Amino acid sequence: MKKKTLWLPLSAALFSTGLLYAIGNMFDITYLSWTFYKENPSEGIAFESGGSLIPIMIGFIVGFITEKIMKIKHKDDSNLV
């Protein structure tokens, strides 16, 4: 059970983070996109990039909730035995 308690919440967090970044880039949502570029040579700015941390925070929350659900289910299963 120890290996599952690490890998399932971690994979849920990584999957949800990747999915949110993909949705943000696909639909051009700046709050969910990883990179966005602005080029304006007339003002002297050749390249600018940035990214949102919101999908990472949501991924941490999803991983935390997944871990809590697994602990509750494991606790309920051990009480039945």
N, CA, C and O atoms as a GROMACS GRO file, in nm:
protein
  324
    1MET      N    1   0.082  -0.121   0.000
    1MET     CA    2   0.000   0.000   0.000
    1MET      C    3   0.086   0.126   0.000
    1MET      O    4   0.040   0.232  -0.045
    2LYS      N    5   0.209   0.118   0.050
    2LYS     CA    6   0.294   0.236   0.056
    2LYS      C    7   0.326   0.292  -0.082
    2LYS      O    8   0.325   0.413  -0.102
    3LYS      N    9   0.354   0.204  -0.179
    3LYS     CA   10   0.387   0.253  -0.313
    3LYS      C   11   0.266   0.318  -0.379
    3LYS      O   12   0.281   0.418  -0.450
    4LYS      N   13   0.149   0.265  -0.356
    4LYS     CA   14   0.029   0.326  -0.414
    4LYS      C   15   0.002   0.462  -0.352
    4LYS      O   16  -0.047   0.551  -0.422
    5THR      N   17   0.032   0.480  -0.225
    5THR     CA   18   0.004   0.608  -0.161
    5THR      C   19   0.092   0.719  -0.215
    5THR      O   20   0.057   0.837  -0.204
    6LEU      N   21   0.205   0.683  -0.275
    6LEU     CA   22   0.290   0.785  -0.335
    6LEU      C   23   0.256   0.807  -0.482
    6LEU      O   24   0.243   0.922  -0.526
    7TRP      N   25   0.241   0.701  -0.558
    7TRP     CA   26   0.230   0.714  -0.703
    7TRP      C   27   0.095   0.762  -0.752
    7TRP      O   28   0.088   0.838  -0.848
    8LEU      N   29  -0.011   0.720  -0.689
    8LEU     CA   30  -0.143   0.762  -0.737
    8LEU      C   31  -0.167   0.912  -0.718
    8LEU      O   32  -0.210   0.977  -0.814
    9PRO      N   33  -0.143   0.971  -0.600
    9PRO     CA   34  -0.160   1.116  -0.589
    9PRO      C   35  -0.062   1.195  -0.676
    9PRO      O   36  -0.098   1.300  -0.730
   10LEU      N   37   0.061   1.144  -0.689
   10LEU     CA   38   0.159   1.213  -0.773
   10LEU      C   39   0.117   1.211  -0.919
   10LEU      O   40   0.125   1.313  -0.988
   11SER      N   41   0.073   1.096  -0.966
   11SER     CA   42   0.030   1.089  -1.105
   11SER      C   43  -0.098   1.169  -1.129
   11SER      O   44  -0.115   1.228  -1.235
   12ALA      N   45  -0.188   1.173  -1.031
   12ALA     CA   46  -0.309   1.254  -1.044
   12ALA      C   47  -0.273   1.403  -1.052
   12ALA      O   48  -0.332   1.477  -1.131
   13ALA      N   49  -0.178   1.446  -0.970
   13ALA     CA   50  -0.135   1.586  -0.972
   13ALA      C   51  -0.068   1.622  -1.104
   13ALA      O   52  -0.096   1.726  -1.162
   14LEU      N   53   0.021   1.535  -1.151
   14LEU     CA   54   0.090   1.563  -1.277
   14LEU      C   55  -0.005   1.560  -1.396
   14LEU      O   56   0.005   1.643  -1.486
   15PHE      N   57  -0.098   1.465  -1.396
   15PHE     CA   58  -0.194   1.456  -1.506
   15PHE      C   59  -0.285   1.578  -1.510
   15PHE      O   60  -0.309   1.634  -1.616
   16SER      N   61  -0.335   1.620  -1.393
   16SER     CA   62  -0.425   1.736  -1.392
   16SER      C   63  -0.351   1.864  -1.429
   16SER      O   64  -0.407   1.950  -1.497
   17THR      N   65  -0.226   1.877  -1.386
   17THR     CA   66  -0.147   1.994  -1.423
   17THR      C   67  -0.122   1.998  -1.574
   17THR      O   68  -0.139   2.102  -1.638
   18GLY      N   69  -0.083   1.884  -1.629
   18GLY     CA   70  -0.060   1.878  -1.773
   18GLY      C   71  -0.186   1.903  -1.853
   18GLY      O   72  -0.182   1.970  -1.956
   19LEU      N   73  -0.298   1.848  -1.806
   19LEU     CA   74  -0.425   1.868  -1.875
   19LEU      C   75  -0.466   2.015  -1.872
   19LEU      O   76  -0.514   2.068  -1.973
   20LEU      N   77  -0.449   2.082  -1.759
   20LEU     CA   78  -0.485   2.224  -1.751
   20LEU      C   79  -0.395   2.310  -1.839
   20LEU      O   80  -0.443   2.403  -1.904
   21TYR      N   81  -0.265   2.278  -1.843
   21TYR     CA   82  -0.176   2.352  -1.933
   21TYR      C   83  -0.212   2.328  -2.080
   21TYR      O   84  -0.207   2.421  -2.161
   22ALA      N   85  -0.248   2.206  -2.114
   22ALA     CA   86  -0.288   2.175  -2.252
   22ALA      C   87  -0.416   2.250  -2.289
   22ALA      O   88  -0.425   2.305  -2.399
   23ILE      N   89  -0.513   2.253  -2.199
   23ILE     CA   90  -0.637   2.327  -2.225
   23ILE      C   91  -0.607   2.476  -2.239
   23ILE      O   92  -0.663   2.543  -2.326
   24GLY      N   93  -0.521   2.528  -2.154
   24GLY     CA   94  -0.486   2.670  -2.161
   24GLY      C   95  -0.417   2.707  -2.290
   24GLY      O   96  -0.446   2.812  -2.348
   25ASN      N   97  -0.326   2.621  -2.338
   25ASN     CA   98  -0.259   2.650  -2.465
   25ASN      C   99  -0.350   2.628  -2.584
   25ASN      O  100  -0.340   2.700  -2.684
   26MET      N  101  -0.438   2.530  -2.575
   26MET     CA  102  -0.526   2.499  -2.686
   26MET      C  103  -0.630   2.610  -2.709
   26MET      O  104  -0.656   2.648  -2.823
   27PHE      N  105  -0.687   2.661  -2.602
   27PHE     CA  106  -0.792   2.762  -2.613
   27PHE      C  107  -0.742   2.903  -2.585
   27PHE      O  108  -0.822   2.996  -2.573
   28ASP      N  109  -0.611   2.919  -2.573
   28ASP     CA  110  -0.547   3.049  -2.552
   28ASP      C  111  -0.601   3.119  -2.427
   28ASP      O  112  -0.640   3.236  -2.432
   29ILE      N  113  -0.602   3.047  -2.316
   29ILE     CA  114  -0.642   3.102  -2.188
   29ILE      C  115  -0.514   3.137  -2.112
   29ILE      O  116  -0.438   3.047  -2.077
   30THR      N  117  -0.488   3.265  -2.087
   30THR     CA  118  -0.361   3.306  -2.028
   30THR      C  119  -0.346   3.257  -1.885
   30THR      O  120  -0.234   3.235  -1.840
   31TYR      N  121  -0.456   3.241  -1.812
   31TYR     CA  122  -0.447   3.194  -1.674
   31TYR      C  123  -0.407   3.046  -1.665
   31TYR      O  124  -0.364   3.000  -1.559
   32LEU      N  125  -0.420   2.973  -1.774
   32LEU     CA  126  -0.387   2.831  -1.775
   32LEU      C  127  -0.277   2.796  -1.873
   32LEU      O  128  -0.246   2.678  -1.889
   33SER      N  129  -0.217   2.892  -1.938
   33SER     CA  130  -0.118   2.860  -2.040
   33SER      C  131   0.023   2.862  -1.981
   33SER      O  132   0.052   2.934  -1.886
   34TRP      N  133   0.108   2.781  -2.041
   34TRP     CA  134   0.245   2.769  -1.993
   34TRP      C  135   0.330   2.885  -2.045
   34TRP      O  136   0.401   2.949  -1.968
   35THR      N  137   0.324   2.912  -2.171
   35THR     CA  138   0.404   3.020  -2.228
   35THR      C  139   0.317   3.106  -2.318
   35THR      O  140   0.223   3.058  -2.382
   36PHE      N  141   0.350   3.229  -2.322
   36PHE     CA  142   0.288   3.319  -2.418
   36PHE      C  143   0.396   3.416  -2.464
   36PHE      O  144   0.481   3.458  -2.386
   37TYR      N  145   0.390   3.450  -2.589
   37TYR     CA  146   0.495   3.529  -2.650
   37TYR      C  147   0.439   3.663  -2.696
   37TYR      O  148   0.328   3.673  -2.748
   38LYS      N  149   0.519   3.764  -2.676
   38LYS     CA  150   0.485   3.897  -2.726
   38LYS      C  151   0.606   3.951  -2.800
   38LYS      O  152   0.716   3.959  -2.744
   39GLU      N  153   0.586   3.987  -2.921
   39GLU     CA  154   0.695   4.045  -3.000
   39GLU      C  155   0.652   4.184  -3.046
   39GLU      O  156   0.551   4.200  -3.113
   40ASN      N  157   0.730   4.282  -3.009
   40ASN     CA  158   0.702   4.419  -3.049
   40ASN      C  159   0.835   4.489  -3.076
   40ASN      O  160   0.889   4.556  -2.988
   41PRO      N  161   0.887   4.474  -3.197
   41PRO     CA  162   1.018   4.533  -3.227
   41PRO      C  163   1.020   4.685  -3.223
   41PRO      O  164   1.127   4.744  -3.203
   42SER      N  165   0.907   4.750  -3.240
   42SER     CA  166   0.907   4.897  -3.241
   42SER      C  167   0.936   4.954  -3.102
   42SER      O  168   0.988   5.065  -3.091
   43GLU      N  169   0.904   4.880  -2.997
   43GLU     CA  170   0.933   4.927  -2.862
   43GLU      C  171   1.061   4.868  -2.806
   43GLU      O  172   1.098   4.896  -2.692
   44GLY      N  173   1.130   4.787  -2.884
   44GLY     CA  174   1.256   4.729  -2.841
   44GLY      C  175   1.242   4.596  -2.768
   44GLY      O  176   1.343   4.539  -2.725
   45ILE      N  177   1.121   4.546  -2.754
   45ILE     CA  178   1.100   4.416  -2.690
   45ILE      C  179   1.096   4.311  -2.799
   45ILE      O  180   1.004   4.309  -2.880
   46ALA      N  181   1.196   4.224  -2.800
   46ALA     CA  182   1.200   4.123  -2.904
   46ALA      C  183   1.130   3.995  -2.862
   46ALA      O  184   1.070   3.927  -2.945
   47PHE      N  185   1.136   3.962  -2.735
   47PHE     CA  186   1.081   3.834  -2.690
   47PHE      C  187   1.046   3.844  -2.542
   47PHE      O  188   1.123   3.897  -2.462
   48GLU      N  189   0.931   3.793  -2.509
   48GLU     CA  190   0.889   3.790  -2.370
   48GLU      C  191   0.806   3.665  -2.349
   48GLU      O  192   0.717   3.635  -2.429
   49SER      N  193   0.834   3.594  -2.243
   49SER     CA  194   0.755   3.474  -2.217
   49SER      C  195   0.722   3.468  -2.069
   49SER      O  196   0.791   3.528  -1.986
   50GLY      N  197   0.620   3.396  -2.038
   50GLY     CA  198   0.579   3.378  -1.899
   50GLY      C  199   0.486   3.261  -1.889
   50GLY      O  200   0.453   3.197  -1.989
   51GLY      N  201   0.444   3.233  -1.770
   51GLY     CA  202   0.353   3.120  -1.752
   51GLY      C  203   0.274   3.136  -1.624
   51GLY      O  204   0.307   3.216  -1.537
   52SER      N  205   0.170   3.059  -1.616
   52SER     CA  206   0.081   3.065  -1.502
   52SER      C  207   0.114   2.954  -1.403
   52SER      O  208   0.148   2.842  -1.443
   53LEU      N  209   0.103   2.984  -1.276
   53LEU     CA  210   0.124   2.884  -1.171
   53LEU      C  211  -0.008   2.825  -1.122
   53LEU      O  212  -0.007   2.736  -1.037
   54ILE      N  213  -0.118   2.873  -1.174
   54ILE     CA  214  -0.249   2.825  -1.130
   54ILE      C  215  -0.266   2.674  -1.156
   54ILE      O  216  -0.314   2.605  -1.067
   55PRO      N  217  -0.229   2.621  -1.274
   55PRO     CA  218  -0.242   2.476  -1.293
   55PRO      C  219  -0.156   2.394  -1.196
   55PRO      O  220  -0.196   2.285  -1.157
   56ILE      N  221  -0.041   2.446  -1.157
   56ILE     CA  222   0.043   2.375  -1.060
   56ILE      C  223  -0.025   2.372  -0.924
   56ILE      O  224  -0.025   2.269  -0.856
   57MET      N  225  -0.084   2.484  -0.884
   57MET     CA  226  -0.154   2.487  -0.755
   57MET      C  227  -0.275   2.394  -0.757
   57MET      O  228  -0.301   2.324  -0.659
   58ILE      N  229  -0.349   2.394  -0.866
   58ILE     CA  230  -0.464   2.303  -0.877
   58ILE      C  231  -0.417   2.158  -0.876
   58ILE      O  232  -0.484   2.073  -0.818
   59GLY      N  233  -0.303   2.130  -0.940
   59GLY     CA  234  -0.247   1.996  -0.938
   59GLY      C  235  -0.211   1.951  -0.797
   59GLY      O  236  -0.235   1.836  -0.761
   60PHE      N  237  -0.152   2.040  -0.716
   60PHE     CA  238  -0.122   2.007  -0.577
   60PHE      C  239  -0.249   1.977  -0.499
   60PHE      O  240  -0.252   1.884  -0.418
   61ILE      N  241  -0.353   2.055  -0.523
   61ILE     CA  242  -0.480   2.033  -0.453
   61ILE      C  243  -0.540   1.899  -0.493
   61ILE      O  244  -0.590   1.826  -0.408
   62VAL      N  245  -0.536   1.866  -0.623
   62VAL     CA  246  -0.589   1.737  -0.669
   62VAL      C  247  -0.510   1.622  -0.608
   62VAL      O  248  -0.570   1.522  -0.567
   63GLY      N  249  -0.378   1.634  -0.601
   63GLY     CA  250  -0.296   1.530  -0.541
   63GLY      C  251  -0.325   1.514  -0.392
   63GLY      O  252  -0.330   1.402  -0.342
   64PHE      N  253  -0.343   1.626  -0.323
   64PHE     CA  254  -0.375   1.622  -0.180
   64PHE      C  255  -0.510   1.555  -0.156
   64PHE      O  256  -0.523   1.473  -0.065
   65ILE      N  257  -0.610   1.591  -0.236
   65ILE     CA  258  -0.743   1.531  -0.221
   65ILE      C  259  -0.738   1.382  -0.252
   65ILE      O  260  -0.802   1.302  -0.184
   66THR      N  261  -0.662   1.344  -0.356
   66THR     CA  262  -0.649   1.202  -0.390
   66THR      C  263  -0.585   1.124  -0.276
   66THR      O  264  -0.627   1.012  -0.245
   67GLU      N  265  -0.484   1.182  -0.213
   67GLU     CA  266  -0.419   1.115  -0.100
   67GLU      C  267  -0.514   1.099   0.017
   67GLU      O  268  -0.516   0.994   0.081
   68LYS      N  269  -0.592   1.201   0.046
   68LYS     CA  270  -0.688   1.193   0.157
   68LYS      C  271  -0.794   1.087   0.129
   68LYS      O  272  -0.832   1.013   0.219
   69ILE      N  273  -0.843   1.080   0.006
   69ILE     CA  274  -0.943   0.980  -0.030
   69ILE      C  275  -0.885   0.840  -0.014
   69ILE      O  276  -0.951   0.749   0.037
   70MET      N  277  -0.759   0.822  -0.057
   70MET     CA  278  -0.696   0.691  -0.044
   70MET      C  279  -0.678   0.652   0.103
   70MET      O  280  -0.697   0.536   0.139
   71LYS      N  281  -0.641   0.748   0.188
   71LYS     CA  282  -0.624   0.718   0.330
   71LYS      C  283  -0.757   0.680   0.395
   71LYS      O  284  -0.762   0.590   0.478
   72ILE      N  285  -0.863   0.750   0.357
   72ILE     CA  286  -0.996   0.718   0.412
   72ILE      C  287  -1.039   0.579   0.369
   72ILE      O  288  -1.091   0.502   0.450
   73LYS      N  289  -1.019   0.546   0.241
   73LYS     CA  290  -1.057   0.413   0.192
   73LYS      C  291  -0.973   0.304   0.256
   73LYS      O  292  -1.025   0.197   0.289
   74HIS      N  293  -0.844   0.329   0.276
   74HIS     CA  294  -0.757   0.230   0.339
   74HIS      C  295  -0.798   0.210   0.486
   74HIS      O  296  -0.795   0.098   0.537
   75LYS      N  297  -0.835   0.318   0.551
   75LYS     CA  298  -0.879   0.310   0.690
   75LYS      C  299  -1.008   0.233   0.701
   75LYS      O  300  -1.025   0.153   0.793
   76ASP      N  301  -1.101   0.255   0.607
   76ASP     CA  302  -1.228   0.182   0.607
   76ASP      C  303  -1.206   0.034   0.577
   76ASP      O  304  -1.272  -0.052   0.636
   77ASP      N  305  -1.114   0.003   0.485
   77ASP     CA  306  -1.085  -0.135   0.451
   77ASP      C  307  -1.021  -0.210   0.567
   77ASP      O  308  -1.049  -0.328   0.588
   78SER      N  309  -0.935  -0.142   0.643
   78SER     CA  310  -0.868  -0.208   0.755
   78SER      C  311  -0.964  -0.230   0.872
   78SER      O  312  -0.942  -0.320   0.953
   79ASN      N  313  -1.068  -0.149   0.884
   79ASN     CA  314  -1.167  -0.168   0.989
   79ASN      C  315  -1.259  -0.286   0.962
   79ASN      O  316  -1.316  -0.344   1.055
   80LEU      N  317  -1.274  -0.324   0.834
   80LEU     CA  318  -1.360  -0.435   0.799
   80LEU      C  319  -1.298  -0.570   0.833
   80LEU      O  320  -1.369  -0.667   0.857
   81VAL      N  321  -1.166  -0.574   0.835
   81VAL     CA  322  -1.096  -0.701   0.859
   81VAL      C  323  -1.095  -0.739   1.002
   81VAL      O  324  -1.039  -0.844   1.037
   0.00000   0.00000   0.00000
